[in-house]
Amino acid sequence: MTLDWTALPTPPSLLGESPLWHPLENVLYWTDIPGRRLHRWDPHTATHRDWALPGETGCIAALEGGGLLLAMREGLAQFDSATGHCQPLGAPLNPPPYDPARERFNDGKVDARGRWWIGTIYEPRDRPVATLYCLDGGVLRRVASDCTVSNGLAFSPDGRTLYWADTTSHRVFRWSLDANGDPQGERELLRGWPLREREQPLSAYAGRPDGAAVDAEGCYWSALFEGRRLVRLSPAGELLSSFELPVQCATMPCFGGEDRRTLYLTTARHNRPADELAAQPLAGCVLQARVDVPGLPVPLVARRHLPDGLPHAD
């Protein structure tokens, strides 16, 4: 099976991440982590806008009542696209619960209860000490560790399963959630991919799981970084489809458009070899394709989970 990929007519990112279809604005946002920029694409007017950010932003989320939340290396912030104002959230959410010299926020997703789940990346990558947090009732609650690069967060349509990937170990896990939406029991392996062997060419490498999204049938879409692939897995981990990409490094898919059947995919060009970039001019661009199965509605971060006194966006 193939998808007909085209690129948005926007400047390429160094490391595009966290594509988000904003359900109130009906536009696409994404972040360029090392480029420290936030991008917005309005498909209705075919217009692009971007803003400089004060720090590296691993992921973004849509906020109840309007605006965005940003998970930056230095902590969480609210962003107002009307003014371009970025306001750090107050204590106890900032400073972040880690050493920013060695760790930063990375992948994040919002659950149906309006809680923002955010994982971190441990940048030395020599120990599995990255952490998964949940923004719940005004505090960042520690949920789990034993991970090096937290990625691939997503929820099943019924809200009873959490998906979570460790990119470094090349594994995606599923975790049962109780009636309150909290993990119960031990997480289970959904699917894994072989580690890259020393001197193994990229042409023979399957890639490692980066960002992800879940569709209305409950299937898990995972971007395989360096694998030049986007895969669709069943809720049991069965490989249903594998889509070849025009770039080596895809980072995260998301569903958007009014019918949630436009699949957007961020990609990367940061620190890639010159010959690869010459052969793959779309590296760093946001790709799009139409799909048969729509994505899930995008939840908003509920204001009850934020510190008191946070102003609404204008």
BATIVEX-900359 format. One record per residue (C-alpha): residue in one letter; x, y, z. Coordinates in Angstrom, 1 decimal. Each point is the difference from the previous one (the first is absolute). Last residue first. Example, Ala and Ser with C-alpha at 12.3 -4.5 7.8 and 13.67 -1.06 7.14 Angstrom:
BEGIN
REC  res       x       y       z
REC    s    13.7    -1.1     7.1
REC    a    -1.4    -3.4     0.7
REM end
This chain:
BEGIN
REC  res       x       y       z
REC    d    -7.2    37.0    24.0
REC    a     1.4    -3.2     1.6
REC    h    -1.4    -0.7     3.4
REC    p     2.1     0.9     3.0
REC    l     1.5    -2.6     2.4
REC    g    -1.2     1.0     3.5
REC    d     0.1    -3.4     1.6
REC    p     2.6    -2.4    -1.2
REC    l    -1.1    -2.4    -2.8
REC    h    -1.9    -3.2     0.1
REC    r    -3.4     1.8     0.4
REC    r     0.8     1.7    -3.3
REC    a    -0.7    -3.1    -1.9
REC    v     2.6    -0.9    -2.7
REC    l    -2.0    -0.5    -3.2
REC    p    -0.7    -3.3    -1.6
REC    v     0.5    -0.5    -3.8
REC    p    -2.7    -2.1    -1.5
REC    l     1.3    -3.4    -1.2
REC    g     1.4    -0.6    -3.5
REC    p    -1.8    -0.9    -3.1
REC    v     0.3    -3.2    -1.9
REC    d     0.3     0.3    -3.8
REC    v     3.2     2.1    -0.1
REC    r     0.9     3.2    -1.9
REC    a     3.7     1.0     0.1
REC    q     2.1     2.7     1.4
REC    l     3.7     0.6     0.5
REC    v     1.5     2.7     2.3
REC    c     3.4     0.9    -1.3
REC    g     3.3    -0.8     1.8
REC    a     1.2    -2.3    -2.8
REC    l    -1.9     0.8    -3.1
REC    p     3.2     0.4    -2.1
REC    q     0.9    -3.7     0.5
REC    a     3.0    -0.8    -2.3
REC    a     1.9     3.2     0.9
REC    l    -0.9    -0.5     3.7
REC    e     1.3    -3.5     0.0
REC    d     3.3     1.1    -1.7
REC    a     0.4     2.7     2.6
REC    p    -0.3    -2.4     2.9
REC    r    -2.7     0.8     2.6
REC    n     0.8     2.2     3.0
REC    h    -3.5     1.6     0.0
REC    r    -2.1    -1.0    -3.0
REC    a    -3.2    -1.2     1.7
REC    t    -3.6    -0.9    -0.7
REC    t    -3.5     0.9     1.0
REC    l    -2.9    -2.1    -1.3
REC    y    -3.6     1.2    -0.7
REC    l    -2.8    -2.4    -0.7
REC    t    -3.1     1.6    -1.5
REC    r    -3.0    -2.1     0.9
REC    r    -1.0     1.9     3.1
REC    d    -3.3     1.0    -1.8
REC    e     0.5     3.7     0.6
REC    g     3.8    -0.3    -0.6
REC    g     2.4    -1.8     2.3
REC    f     1.6    -3.3     1.0
REC    c     3.5     0.0     1.5
REC    p     3.2    -1.7    -0.9
REC    m     3.4     0.4     1.8
REC    t     3.7     0.0    -0.7
REC    a     0.8    -1.2    -3.5
REC    c     3.7    -0.3    -0.8
REC    q     1.1    -1.6    -3.3
REC    v    -2.2     2.1    -2.3
REC    p    -2.2    -0.9    -3.0
REC    l    -2.0    -2.4     2.1
REC    e    -0.9    -3.7    -0.4
REC    f    -3.2    -1.0     1.7
REC    s    -0.2    -3.2     2.0
REC    s    -3.5    -1.4     0.7
REC    l    -1.7    -2.5     2.4
REC    l     2.9    -1.0     2.2
REC    e    -1.5    -1.8     2.9
REC    g     0.5     1.7     3.4
REC    a    -3.2    -1.2     1.6
REC    p    -1.7     3.4    -0.4
REC    s     0.9    -0.3    -3.7
REC    l     3.1     1.7    -1.3
REC    r     0.3     2.6    -2.7
REC    v     3.6     0.7    -1.1
REC    l     1.7     3.2    -1.4
REC    r     3.3    -0.8    -1.6
REC    r     3.3     1.6    -1.1
REC    g     1.7    -2.0     2.8
REC    e     2.1     2.8     1.3
REC    f    -2.8     0.8     2.5
REC    l    -2.9    -2.4    -0.3
REC    a    -3.2     2.0     0.3
REC    s    -2.6    -2.0     1.8
REC    w    -3.8    -0.2    -0.8
REC    y    -2.0    -2.0     2.6
REC    c    -3.3    -1.5    -1.0
REC    g    -3.1     0.6     2.2
REC    e    -2.4     0.1    -2.9
REC    a    -0.4     3.8     0.4
REC    d     3.7     0.5    -0.5
REC    v     2.8     0.1     2.6
REC    a     3.1     2.3    -0.3
REC    a     3.7    -0.5     0.3
REC    g     3.4     1.6     0.6
REC    d     3.3    -1.8    -0.3
REC    p     0.4    -3.8    -0.4
REC    r     3.4    -1.1    -1.3
REC    g     1.1    -0.8    -3.5
REC    a    -0.2    -3.2    -2.1
REC    y     3.7     0.1    -1.0
REC    a     1.2    -1.7    -3.2
REC    s     0.0     3.2    -2.1
REC    l     1.4     1.9     2.9
REC    p     3.3    -2.0    -0.3
REC    q     1.1    -2.1     3.0
REC    e     3.4     1.1     1.1
REC    r    -0.7    -1.0     3.6
REC    e    -3.4    -1.6     0.3
REC    r    -3.2     2.0     0.2
REC    l    -2.3    -1.4     2.7
REC    p    -2.6    -2.4    -1.3
REC    w    -3.7     1.2     0.3
REC    g    -2.5    -0.4     2.7
REC    r    -3.7    -0.3     0.3
REC    l    -2.8     0.3     2.6
REC    l     2.1    -1.0     3.0
REC    e    -2.0     0.0     3.2
REC    r    -0.2     2.6     2.8
REC    e    -0.4    -1.4     3.4
REC    g    -3.1     0.3     2.1
REC    q    -2.3     3.1     0.0
REC    p     0.7     3.3    -1.7
REC    d    -2.5     2.9     0.8
REC    g    -3.1     0.9    -2.0
REC    n    -2.3     0.1     3.1
REC    a    -1.7    -3.2    -1.1
REC    d     3.4    -1.7    -0.3
REC    l     2.5     0.2    -2.8
REC    s     1.7    -2.9    -1.6
REC    w     3.5     0.7    -1.4
REC    r     1.3    -0.6    -3.4
REC    f     3.7     0.1    -0.9
REC    v     2.0     0.9    -3.1
REC    r     3.6    -1.1    -0.2
REC    h     3.1     1.1    -1.9
REC    s     2.1     0.2     3.2
REC    t     1.1     3.6    -0.8
REC    t    -3.5     1.0    -1.2
REC    d    -1.7    -1.0     3.2
REC    a    -3.7     0.0    -0.9
REC    w    -3.2     0.5     1.9
REC    y    -3.6    -1.0    -0.9
REC    l    -2.7     0.4     2.6
REC    t    -3.0    -2.2     0.0
REC    r    -3.5     0.4     1.5
REC    g    -0.9     3.3    -1.6
REC    d    -2.7    -1.6    -2.2
REC    p     1.7     1.4    -3.2
REC    s     3.4    -1.3     1.1
REC    f     2.5     2.6     1.3
REC    a     3.3     1.3    -1.4
REC    l     3.6     0.7     1.1
REC    g     2.6    -1.1    -2.6
REC    n     3.0     1.4     1.8
REC    s     2.1     0.0     3.2
REC    v     3.7    -0.3    -0.8
REC    t     1.9    -1.9     2.7
REC    c    -2.7    -1.9     1.8
REC    d    -0.2    -1.8     3.4
REC    s    -2.2     2.8     1.3
REC    a    -3.7     0.2     0.9
REC    v    -2.9     2.1     1.2
REC    r     1.5     3.1     1.7
REC    r    -2.8     2.5     0.6
REC    l     0.5     3.5    -1.3
REC    v    -2.3     2.1     2.1
REC    g    -3.0     2.3    -0.6
REC    g    -2.7    -2.7     0.3
REC    d     1.7    -2.4    -2.4
REC    l     2.9     0.6    -2.4
REC    c     1.2    -3.5    -0.5
REC    y     3.7    -0.9     0.0
REC    l     2.0    -2.6    -1.8
REC    t     3.7    -0.2     0.9
REC    a     3.4    -0.4    -1.5
REC    v     2.4    -2.2     2.1
REC    p     0.8    -2.8    -2.5
REC    r     3.8     0.5     0.1
REC    d     2.6     1.0    -2.6
REC    r    -2.1     2.2    -2.1
REC    p     2.0     3.1     1.0
REC    e    -3.1     2.0    -1.0
REC    y    -2.6    -1.5     2.4
REC    i    -3.1     0.8    -2.0
REC    t    -3.2     0.8     1.9
REC    g    -3.6    -1.1    -0.1
REC    i    -3.2     2.1     0.2
REC    w    -3.6    -1.1     0.7
REC    w    -2.3     3.0     0.0
REC    r    -3.3    -0.5     1.8
REC    g    -3.2     1.1    -1.6
REC    r    -2.0    -3.1     1.1
REC    a    -0.1    -1.4    -3.5
REC    d     3.8    -0.1     0.0
REC    v     2.5     2.5    -1.3
REC    k     3.3    -1.0    -1.7
REC    g     3.7     0.7     0.5
REC    d     3.4    -0.7    -1.4
REC    n     3.2     1.7     1.2
REC    f     0.6     2.0     3.1
REC    r     3.7     0.5     0.8
REC    e     2.9    -1.7     1.7
REC    r     3.7     0.4     0.6
REC    a     0.6     3.7     0.6
REC    p    -3.7     0.5     0.7
REC    d     0.4    -2.0     3.2
REC    y    -3.5    -1.5     0.8
REC    p    -3.3     0.9     1.6
REC    p    -0.5     3.2    -2.1
REC    p     0.3     3.4     1.6
REC    n    -2.9     0.5    -0.3
REC    l    -3.1    -2.0     0.5
REC    p    -0.4     0.7     3.7
REC    a     0.2     2.9    -0.5
REC    g    -1.0     2.2    -2.9
REC    l    -0.5    -0.5    -3.7
REC    p     2.4     1.8    -2.3
REC    q    -1.7     2.5    -2.2
REC    c     0.7     0.1    -3.8
REC    h    -1.5     3.0    -1.8
REC    g    -0.3    -0.2    -3.8
REC    t    -3.0     2.3     0.3
REC    a    -2.8    -1.9    -1.8
REC    s     2.0    -3.2     0.2
REC    d    -0.2     0.0     3.8
REC    f     2.4    -2.5     1.5
REC    q    -0.2    -1.4     3.5
REC    a     3.2    -1.4     1.6
REC    l     1.4    -3.2     1.5
REC    g     3.6    -0.4     1.1
REC    e     3.6     1.0    -0.9
REC    r     0.3    -2.7    -2.7
REC    m    -3.3     1.1    -1.5
REC    a    -3.4    -1.7     0.2
REC    l    -2.3     2.6    -1.7
REC    l    -3.7     0.5     0.8
REC    l    -2.1     1.5    -2.7
REC    g    -2.8     2.6    -0.4
REC    g    -3.7    -0.2     0.3
REC    g    -2.7    -0.7     2.7
REC    e     1.3    -3.5     0.8
REC    l     3.6    -0.2    -1.1
REC    a     1.5    -1.7    -3.0
REC    a     3.3    -1.9     0.6
REC    i     3.6     0.4    -1.0
REC    c     3.1    -2.1     0.1
REC    g     3.8     0.0     0.3
REC    t     0.5     3.8     0.1
REC    e     3.6     1.2     0.1
REC    g     0.0     3.5     1.5
REC    p    -1.1     3.6    -0.3
REC    l    -2.1    -0.7    -3.1
REC    a     0.1     1.8    -3.3
REC    w    -3.3     0.1    -1.8
REC    d    -1.3    -1.4    -3.3
REC    r    -2.8     0.7    -2.4
REC    h    -1.2    -1.9    -3.1
REC    t    -3.0     0.8    -2.2
REC    a    -2.0    -2.3    -2.3
REC    t    -3.2     1.8     0.9
REC    h    -2.0    -3.1     1.0
REC    p     3.1    -2.1     0.5
REC    d     1.2     2.3     2.9
REC    w     3.6    -1.1     0.9
REC    r     1.6     1.0     3.3
REC    h     3.6    -0.2     1.0
REC    l     1.7     0.4     3.4
REC    r     3.8     0.6     0.0
REC    r     2.9    -0.9     2.1
REC    g     2.0    -1.3    -3.0
REC    p     1.3    -2.8     2.2
REC    i    -3.6    -1.2     0.8
REC    d    -1.9     1.1    -3.1
REC    t    -3.6    -0.1     1.2
REC    w    -3.3    -0.8    -1.7
REC    y    -3.4     1.6    -0.4
REC    l    -2.8    -0.8    -2.5
REC    v    -3.1     2.0    -0.3
REC    n    -3.7    -0.5     0.9
REC    e     0.1     2.7     2.6
REC    l    -2.0    -1.8     2.7
REC    p     1.1    -3.5    -0.8
REC    h     3.7     0.9    -0.3
REC    w     1.5    -2.7    -2.2
REC    l     3.3    -0.7     1.7
REC    p     3.3    -1.0    -1.5
REC    s     2.5    -0.8     2.8
REC    e     3.3     0.2    -1.7
REC    g     2.0     1.5    -2.9
REC    l     3.8    -0.3     0.6
REC    l     1.9     2.4    -2.2
REC    s    -3.3     1.3    -1.4
REC    p    -0.6     0.5    -3.7
REC    p    -1.6     3.2    -1.2
REC    t    -3.7    -0.3    -0.9
REC    p    -1.8    -1.1    -3.2
REC    l    -1.4    -3.1     1.7
REC    a     1.6    -3.1    -1.5
REC    t    -1.9    -2.7    -2.0
REC    w    -0.3    -3.7     0.7
REC    d    -2.3    -2.3    -1.9
REC    l    -0.3    -3.0     2.3
REC    t     1.0    -3.5    -1.0
REC    m    -1.2    -3.5     0.7
REM end
